[in-house]
Amino acid sequence: MQSLYEWDFRGGDTANLNAYVSQNTGEFGLGLEDDSFIKQLADGVMNNLAKIDQIIAKAAPEWPLDQIAMVDRNVLRLGIYELLFGDYKEVPPKVAINEAIELAKSFGGESSGKFVNGVLGTIYREIGEPLKDDTTRPKREENNDKVQSSNDKPSPNIQ
């Protein structure tokens, strides 16, 4: 989240994101032996940024993307990536939502946790509450009840 925030704060040049991830991992991830999950998340958000931002716009139509607090915007990006594009086995949907809410509460404003909860909850319900009762299934793309492939444009029909 720190690296996405820094990337956004410094103008959104995708070429610099890996440098931010490396710097922040070195500074804040002391003792971390494997940073591949962090890099996977950052790259995943960047590779799906247009889709993710479109979903945010649909889920929070009263808040234009550039008017959402930068912390909240990047927490949402990370949460939506994990929710829609991530591996359910590694991070079940409800865990992704709860982690995003905790990040928003810790680093955002007074109402950030509620805002992030509302947006991600709306998206989660709209996609049909995947894995509601089963956290042992493989990635979404491998399921018969496929939410979407990594090449498809997410299209929650959020009103």
Residue pairs with C-beta under 8 A, 6 or more apart in sequence:
1 71
1 74
1 75
1 78
1 103
1 107
2 20
2 24
2 28
3 17
3 20
3 21
3 24
3 38
3 42
4 17
4 42
4 45
4 74
4 77
4 78
5 70
5 71
5 74
5 107
6 20
6 24
7 13
7 14
7 16
7 17
7 20
8 70
8 73
8 74
9 70
10 16
10 20
14 46
17 42
17 43
17 46
18 39
18 42
21 35
21 38
21 39
21 42
25 32
25 35
25 38
29 35
29 38
37 90
41 78
41 81
41 82
44 81
44 85
44 86
45 52
45 77
45 78
45 81
48 81
48 84
48 85
48 150
49 77
51 153
51 154
52 76
52 77
52 80
52 81
52 84
52 154
53 65
53 77
54 153
54 154
55 80
55 84
55 123
55 154
55 156
55 158
56 65
56 68
56 73
56 76
56 77
56 80
56 119
57 64
57 65
58 156
58 158
59 119
59 122
59 123
59 126
59 156
59 158
60 68
60 115
60 118
60 119
65 73
68 76
69 108
69 109
69 112
71 104
71 107
71 108
71 109
71 112
72 104
72 108
72 109
72 112
72 115
72 116
75 100
75 103
75 104
75 107
75 108
75 112
75 116
76 100
76 116
76 119
76 120
78 100
78 103
79 96
79 97
79 99
79 100
79 116
79 120
80 120
80 123
82 91
82 93
82 96
82 99
82 100
83 93
83 96
83 97
83 120
83 123
83 124
83 127
84 123
84 127
84 147
84 148
84 154
85 150
86 96
87 139
88 130
88 131
88 135
88 137
88 138
88 139
88 140
89 135
89 136
89 137
89 138
89 139
91 99
92 131
92 135
93 124
93 129
93 130
93 131
94 124
96 120
97 117
97 120
97 121
97 124
100 116
100 120
101 113
101 116
101 117
101 120
102 113
103 116
104 112
104 113
104 115
104 116
104 117
105 112
105 113
108 115
108 116
122 156
122 158
123 156
123 158
126 156
126 157
126 158
127 147
127 156
128 145
128 147
130 140
130 145
130 147
131 137
137 143
140 146
140 147
140 148
141 148
141 149
141 150
148 154
148 155
